[in-house]
Amino acid sequence: MPTPLRLGIVGAANIARQFCTGVAGSPDIAVVAVASRSGEKAAAFAHACGIPRHHASYEALLADPEIEAVYNPLPNDMHKIWTIRALQAGKHVLCEKPLCMSGADAREMYDAARAAGRHLVEAYPYMSQPQTLRTREILAAGELGRVQVVTASFGFGIATPDGEPVADPRNIRLLPERGGGALYDAGTYAVSFVRLVAGARPRRVLATGRFTRAGVDQTVAATLEFPSGLIGQITTSLSTSFHRHAVVIAERGVLETGYSNHAPAGTLTLRVKRGVPNTVPFAVEEIPGGDGFRLEAESFTTLVRTGAGWTGASEAESIDTALALEAIATSLRAGGTWIDIPT
């Protein structure tokens, strides 16, 4: 049997707990240590998740010689610094989305990975789901013809429509100083999906939206124009019922997906229409799936062990998504003007 990838986690946030639950039992992953800035918090997390070691600082975890790779689920504003430090410490890195807060930061992070001779990838569980792999397959085969429009939405309710917290006002998604807001949380998924379908960097974007009383973007709608003529539209919100869906509209067909992170019932679906007339029905494809954290972590292990096999976002996709998110945020703050993205 191959040796499991020995993984350390920087931070003890709730998403890290979900990650540990997702990878538990995988023969490919062994979470061997966790770090927090509080030794007590790290110890409690390790005990709850069955992790053998804990560290009272991120630096101590990066110095742990038993750790081969790091999962970075820290707040958005901390992704860049601790990813680069992990790479410089000789660790491969699986970094939670969004990779960082700007295109320049994304390039710097990948440059650091190359300099260290280590792998860096951005964690989007939905991309490792067979549902998304099948979507890529259909698009790559040209079954639907040229894509003309793609829309993607993702939102949930942690703020009221009036911009007040529903529950915890210290939720990092509601804190502007931590890189919070709908766009850099749920919106990253929508933008990444549009980039996945387009297969290219958008050339310009335009955005509008509303802000919470604390100053983070609460609801955002954006249009992305691509060099091919494809138009992408995304919406995201912190003040809605949970929703997550995307529609790919092409010259000879339509594809609908939930681009889901997880498959609790064991299967996910795609609805695909192959044909132009309105009389052509949608075919429903039932696709086996699983826990997205486990699927992406096992794919990450394959990449580390073999240098290939990664099913998630490529470097180009992650950089282009970072550039698009940055441009959307700029357009939003500027009151809805077109923002060009350099080629």
N, C-alpha and C positions, 0 to 999 in steps of 0.2 A: 504494500500500500504506500502511496506517496505520503511524504511528511506534510501535515497541515501547515498552512501559512500562520506563523506566530504574529498575532496582531495586537497592537496596543491602542487604546482609545484615549485621546486628549479631551477631557471634559466629561461631565456626568449629567448632561442634559437628558430630557425625556426621550429625544430621538435616539440617543445612544443606548438607552434602555431597550427601545424598540428594535434597534439593530441587533443587540445581543440576543433578544428573544428570537429574532428572525434567523440568525446564523447558528443557533444552538442545535447541536446534533449533526451539523455538517461535517463530513470527513475532511473537508478541504480547509476549514478555518478553525483556529484555536485562539480565542481571545484570552491572552495570558496576563494582561495588565491594564489598569485604568489609572488615570491621573486626574486630580482636581487641585485647585488652589487651596482647598481645605482638605487636610488629611482625614478628618472625620467623615467628610462627605465622600471622599474616595473609598474609604474603608466600608462605609455603608453600602455604596454602590457595588463594590466588589462582592460583598457578602450576599446582597440581593440577587446578583446576576451569576454567582458561582465562578467569579474570576479569581485566580489564585494569588495575584499580587496587586498591590495598589501603591501609588506614589503621591506624595503631598505637593508635587509641583510638576508642571509640564516638562521642565528641563530634566528632571530626574527620569521621567519616562523615556525621553529621547536618548538619554545616556544608558538606558537598559540594554545590555548586549544581547539579550535573548529575543528582543523584538526585531522582526524583519520589516514590518510595515505598520503604518499608522492610519487609523480612521479618524478624520477630523470633523466632528460635528459641532464645533464651537459657533458662537454667534457670527453673523455674516462679516462684521468688521474685523474679526480675528482670523479669518480663513487664510489670508495671504501670509501674515507674519509667521504663523505656526506651521503652515505647510512648508514654507521655505526653510524654516529652522529644522523641520523633520527631514527634509531632503538633504540638507547640509550635514545632518547627523547620520546619513547613510540609510535612511528608511524610505521605502516606497510609500506613496500616499494615495489613499482613497479619500477625497475631500467632498464634504457635503455641498450640494448646490445651495446658493449660487457659488461658483468657484471663487468669486471675488467681486469687488464693487466697480471695476472698470476694465476696459480692454487692455490698457497699458499694464495693469496689475496682472492680468491673465498671461500676457506675453512674458512678463518678468518671472512668473511662477514656472512656466514651461521652460524658460531659459535655465532656471535654477535646477530643474529636473535633469536637463541634458548635461549641465555642468557636473552634477553629482552622479550621473550614470544610473539614475533611478527612474521608476515609472511614476507618473502623476496622472490620475484620472478623476473626473467629476462624477459624483454619485447621483444618478437619476435612476431609481429602481425600475421605472416603467420601461426604460430602454432595453433592459435585459429580459423583460417578459417576452415569451413567444408571441404574444399579441402584437408587440411592436416590431419584432423581428419579421413577422409575417407581413406587416404593413410595409416595411422596407422592401421585402421581396416583391410584393405586388407592384410597388412604384418603380423599382429598378427594372422589372420585366416590361414596363410600359403597357401593362394590361388596360389601363384607363386612359391612355393618351397623355397629352401634356396637361399638367395641373395648371388651372387658371386662378383658383381661389382656395385658400385654406383658412379655416377659422378654428380657434382653440380657446376654450374657457376653463377657468378653474377658480373656485371661491368657496368660502365658508363663513361662519358667523362668530367672530370674536369681538366685534364692535357693533354698536347700534347704528342705524342709519343716520343718527344725529352726531356720530363721531365719538361716542363715549364707550369705554370698555364694557363688555358684557360681564366679565368676571375679573380676572387679575390685571390691574393696570400696569404691572411690571412685566407682563408677557413681552418677550423681546421683539415680537412682531409689531408691537405697538410703540416701540422706543426708537425715535429717529437717530439717536446717538449710537445705536447698535446696528444700524443698517436695516431697520425694520420697514414695514409697509407691505402692501399687497403685491407690488411688482416684484420685489426681490424675494418674496416667499412663494406664493402660489403662481405668480406671474412668470417665474423662471421656467416652470414646466410648460406653460403655453408658448412662450417665446422659443424654447428649445424644440418643441414639437414642430412649430412653423419652420424653423431652420432645418430640421431633419427632413421635412417634406420638400422644401425648396432646394436643398442641396447646395446652397450658396449663401454668401453674406448679403443681407439687405443693403440697398444703396441709400435709402433714406427712410425716416420714420416720422410719424406725427401722432401726438397723444393728447388726451384730455382726461380729466378725472376730478375726484374730490379728495379732501384731506380730513383726517381726524382732528380733534381739537388739540391733540398733542403734536400734530404736524407731520404724521406719516401719511403716505398715500393710502386712502381707504378703498377707493374704487378707481380702476384705470381701464380705459379703452384705447387701443393703439392700432394704427395701420402701418404695415411694413411693405415697402415696394422693393422688388427684386429686379436685377438686370434683365432677367428673362421676360419680364412683364407680369409675372405672378404677383398677386396681391395677397398679403397675409393680414388677418385681423385677430387681435387677441383681446380678451377681457378678463379681468381678475378683480376680486373684491374680498374684503374682510367683513362684510356686512350682509351676507346672503345665506340662504340655505345652501348646504353643501351641493356642489355640482362640479362635474368634470367631464367634458366631452369635446370632441373635435370632429370636423367635417372637412374632407378633402374633395374638392369639386374639380373634375377634369373634363377634357373635351369629349371623352367617350365613357364616362362613368363617374361614380361617386363612392367614397368610402367613409364610413362613420365608425368612430372608436371612442372608448373611454380613456384611452392611453393610460391604463391603470398601473399603479405601483404594485398592487397585490391582488391575488386571486383567492379570497377566503373560501370560496366554494370549490376551488380546484380548476375552474375553467373561466375563460373570458371570451367575449364575442367580438367579431367584426361584422358589420353590415356592409355588403358590397353590391353595388349596382353596376353591371357591365352592359352598357348600351346607352343610346341617346334618347329614344322616345320615352314619354312618361308612362307607357304601358309596361316597360321593363321592370320586373320586380327586384327587390333587394334579396340577395342570398345571404343567409346567416351562417357564418363560420364559427363553430365552437372550437376554442383553442385551449389546450391544457396550459395551466399556469401554476404559479406558486408564490411564495413570499419573495417580494422583490429585493429585500435586503440580502437574503441568502443567494438569490440568483446573481446579483451584481457582485457580491463578495466572492462567490465561486469563480465567476468570470475574471475578476481581478487576480485571484490566485493563479489561474491559468496564464494570465499575462505575465505575472512576476516569474513564474516557473519556466515559461517557454518563450516569452517575448511576443506572443501572439494570442489570439482568441478572445480579446476584449470585445464585449458586445455593447458597451455603452457609448457615450459621447466621445468622438475623436477630438484630438487637439484642435483641429480647425473648427469643429462644431462648438466646442467650449469657448474658444476665443471669439467667434462670431456672435454667439449668444451673449457673451459679456459686453461686446461692443453695442449690440442692439439694446440690451437692457440699459446701458449707460445713456444711449441716445434717447430712448423713450423717457427716462427720468429727466433728462435735460429738456426735452420738448414739453413735458408735463409742467415742470417748474417755470418754463418760459411762457406758459399760457397757451400752448398748443400751436407751435410753429414747426415747420418741417426742419428736421435735423439731418444733414448729410452724414453718411458713414464712409470714411476713406476706404478705398480698395486696398 
